[in-house]
Amino acid sequence: MIDIEGFRAGLTADGFAESVDRELPPAGDNGTHTHPFEVRALVTQGSLTLRWDGRAETYGPGDIFRMAANHPHSEEVGPAGVRYLSGRKTI
């Protein structure tokens, strides 16, 4: 079972002031980009592959991923789409 409330509490405790519940459609790829904030996210449905620094990692339900602010990366959504809760912290 995924502990969404525990994840939210951890975000708040670690200074992530904003959290966003996102859902992305299947098989999307948004190309290389950056965000002006640090991200910590919990995948709740589907899958997402992140690519950065010459590596790729796929995350599914219950997995948590992080991305530093202003770090170039790309995101590829799995065939069933993806839904995740994302905490954002401006650096």
CORGI-V248618 format. One record per residue. N is the residue number from 1. RES is the residue in one small letter. PHI is phi in degrees with one decimal (999 if undefined). PSI is psi in radians with two decimals (NA if undefined). D_LAST is the distance of its C-alpha to the last C-alpha in Angstrom with 1 decimal. Layout:
N/RES/PHI/PSI/D_LAST  N/RES/PHI/PSI/D_LAST
//
This chain:
1/m/999/2.39/31.6  2/i/-86.3/2.23/27.9  3/d/-92.8/1.42/26.3  4/i/-64.9/-0.76/24.1  5/e/-65.6/-0.66/24.1  6/g/-63.8/-0.69/23.3  7/f/-63.3/-0.80/20.3  8/r/-59.2/-0.75/19.1  9/a/-62.4/-0.71/19.7  10/g/-64.0/-0.68/17.7  11/l/-59.5/-0.85/14.6  12/t/-61.0/-0.79/15.2  13/a/-61.9/-0.53/15.9  14/d/-96.1/0.20/12.7  15/g/86.4/0.27/10.5  16/f/-85.2/1.72/10.3  17/a/-73.6/-0.47/11.5  18/e/-118.5/2.37/12.7  19/s/-129.0/2.53/15.2  20/v/-133.2/2.31/17.3  21/d/-94.2/2.01/20.7  22/r/-116.1/2.55/21.3  23/e/-133.2/2.20/24.6  24/l/-119.2/2.51/25.3  25/p/-71.4/2.84/28.9  26/p/-58.2/2.57/30.7  27/a/57.7/0.44/30.4  28/g/-84.1/2.60/27.7  29/d/-138.2/2.07/25.7  30/n/-95.1/0.17/23.0  31/g/69.7/3.03/23.0  32/t/-71.8/2.32/20.3  33/h/-157.7/3.11/17.1  34/t/-133.1/2.92/13.2  35/h/-127.0/2.53/10.6  36/p/-82.9/0.42/7.6  37/f/-147.4/2.71/6.0  38/e/-77.4/2.53/6.9  39/v/-122.5/2.40/10.5  40/r/-132.4/2.21/13.2  41/a/-137.1/2.59/16.5  42/l/-115.5/2.06/20.1  43/v/-76.7/2.25/22.9  44/t/-109.8/-0.41/25.7  45/q/-152.6/2.59/28.2  46/g/74.5/-2.68/29.0  47/s/-149.4/2.77/27.1  48/l/-146.6/2.31/24.3  49/t/-108.4/2.18/24.2  50/l/-102.1/2.42/21.0  51/r/-123.1/2.24/21.7  52/w/-162.5/2.65/19.5  53/d/49.0/0.67/20.6  54/g/75.6/0.22/24.2  55/r/-129.4/2.88/24.2  56/a/-137.0/2.40/24.5  57/e/-134.9/2.37/24.2  58/t/-104.8/2.36/25.6  59/y/-119.6/2.42/24.5  60/g/-126.9/-3.01/26.9  61/p/-52.1/2.24/27.4  62/g/92.8/-0.23/25.9  63/d/-82.6/2.56/23.6  64/i/-115.4/2.34/19.9  65/f/-125.9/2.75/17.6  66/r/-131.8/2.63/14.0  67/m/-145.9/2.26/12.2  68/a/-69.5/2.67/9.2  69/a/-60.6/2.49/7.0  70/n/61.8/0.38/9.5  71/h/-96.5/2.09/12.2  72/p/-61.3/2.31/15.6  73/h/-161.2/2.92/17.5  74/s/-131.0/2.80/20.2  75/e/-130.0/2.21/21.3  76/e/-117.6/2.12/25.0  77/v/-82.2/2.43/26.3  78/g/-70.0/3.04/29.4  79/p/-65.5/-0.33/32.9  80/a/-102.4/0.17/32.5  81/g/79.5/-3.03/29.2  82/v/-150.8/2.57/26.2  83/r/-132.6/2.34/24.7  84/y/-150.9/2.69/21.5  85/l/-99.1/2.14/19.3  86/s/-119.0/2.20/15.7  87/g/-96.0/2.45/12.8  88/r/-123.8/2.36/9.5  89/k/-131.7/2.06/6.3  90/t/-75.6/2.29/3.8  91/i/-99.4/NA/0.0
//
